[in-house]
Amino acid sequence: MGLDCKAFAELARGDFEFTRETRYLTGIIKLEFGGGIVWALNFHNGVLTLVEDGVAVSDSDCKIVVGGRSDQWESLLEDKPLPFYQCLQSAAVKHQMKLSDTNETFAYLPALNRMTTLLRQLKNGRA
């Protein structure tokens, strides 16, 4: 898929909507992109402090886990995604992407949706 975690971190830290929606979050959001590519987004009191390789991070150590096969992510991050790939929630329900059911998942759904938009922009060269 070719996403750069450092470019994402820079984009996310500079995005008002994302930083507003992650306020108060402390913990890890784990993104499993398929093909062994896993990111761990580390937050402290709403600040994205680090994006690192998350292969060794256990799901139980995370506040939120999002995952899918690489083809699912490709569909989700299309510039104009097909129906039910426009957001993580519908992709989880209709296309079996992984979305944890923790309290934080629901509390931070706007942040997850904005994160998806930022990843989509990054993938399609619009960031």
C-alpha positions in Angstrom: 0.0 0.0 0.0 3.0 2.3 0.5 1.8 4.4 3.4 4.5 6.2 5.4 3.9 6.2 9.1 6.1 9.3 9.6 4.2 11.2 7.0 1.0 10.2 8.6 2.2 11.3 12.0 3.2 14.7 10.7 -0.2 15.1 8.9 -2.2 14.0 11.9 -0.4 16.2 14.4 -1.0 19.2 12.1 -4.7 18.4 11.5 -7.0 20.5 13.8 -10.0 18.1 13.4 -7.9 15.0 14.2 -6.3 16.6 17.2 -9.6 17.9 18.5 -11.2 14.4 18.2 -8.4 12.7 20.0 -8.3 15.0 22.9 -8.0 13.2 26.3 -7.0 9.9 24.6 -4.2 8.1 26.4 -3.2 4.7 25.0 -2.6 2.9 21.7 -4.5 2.7 18.5 -3.3 -0.3 16.6 -3.7 -0.4 12.8 -3.2 -3.8 11.1 -2.8 -3.2 7.4 -2.3 -6.8 6.3 0.9 -8.3 5.0 2.6 -7.9 8.4 2.4 -4.1 8.3 1.2 -2.9 11.7 1.3 0.6 13.2 0.9 1.5 16.9 -0.3 5.1 17.3 0.7 6.1 20.9 -1.3 8.9 22.5 -0.8 10.7 25.8 -3.6 13.0 26.9 -4.7 13.6 23.3 -1.3 14.1 21.8 0.0 11.7 19.2 3.4 11.1 20.7 4.7 8.3 18.5 3.8 6.1 15.5 5.9 2.9 15.6 5.9 -0.6 14.2 3.2 -2.3 16.2 3.8 -6.0 15.3 4.9 -6.8 18.8 2.1 -4.8 20.4 -0.6 -7.1 21.9 -4.2 -6.2 21.2 -4.9 -6.3 24.9 -2.4 -3.4 25.4 -4.4 -1.3 23.0 -7.4 1.0 23.5 -8.5 0.5 19.9 -7.6 -2.1 17.3 -8.4 -1.6 13.6 -7.4 -4.2 11.0 -8.0 -5.8 7.7 -6.3 -7.5 4.7 -4.3 -5.3 2.4 -7.1 -5.5 -0.2 -9.6 -4.3 2.3 -7.5 -1.3 3.2 -6.9 -0.5 -0.5 -10.7 -0.4 -1.0 -11.2 1.7 2.2 -8.6 4.2 1.1 -9.7 4.7 -2.5 -10.2 8.3 -3.4 -13.9 7.5 -4.1 -14.5 4.3 -2.1 -17.3 1.8 -3.1 -20.4 1.7 -0.8 -19.7 0.3 2.6 -16.0 1.2 2.3 -16.5 4.9 3.0 -15.9 4.5 6.8 -14.5 1.9 9.2 -17.8 1.1 10.8 -19.5 0.0 7.6 -16.4 -1.7 6.3 -16.3 -3.7 9.6 -20.0 -4.6 9.3 -20.2 -5.4 5.6 -16.7 -6.4 4.7 -15.4 -8.0 7.9 -12.7 -5.5 8.7 -11.6 -5.7 12.3 -12.8 -2.9 14.6 -12.6 -3.4 18.4 -15.7 -2.9 20.5 -14.1 -1.1 23.4 -15.6 1.9 25.0 -12.8 4.0 23.5 -13.7 2.8 20.0 -17.1 4.4 20.3 -15.9 7.4 22.2 -13.3 8.2 19.5 -15.3 7.2 16.3 -15.0 10.8 15.0 -11.2 10.5 15.4 -11.2 7.1 13.6 -13.2 8.6 10.8 -10.8 11.6 10.5 -7.9 9.2 10.6 -9.3 7.3 7.7 -9.7 10.5 5.7 -6.1 11.5 6.4 -4.9 8.0 5.4 -7.0 8.3 2.2 -5.5 11.7 1.5 -2.0 10.4 2.1 -2.5 7.3 -0.1 -3.9 9.4 -3.0 -1.3 12.2 -2.9 -3.7 14.8 -1.6 -2.0 15.4 1.7 
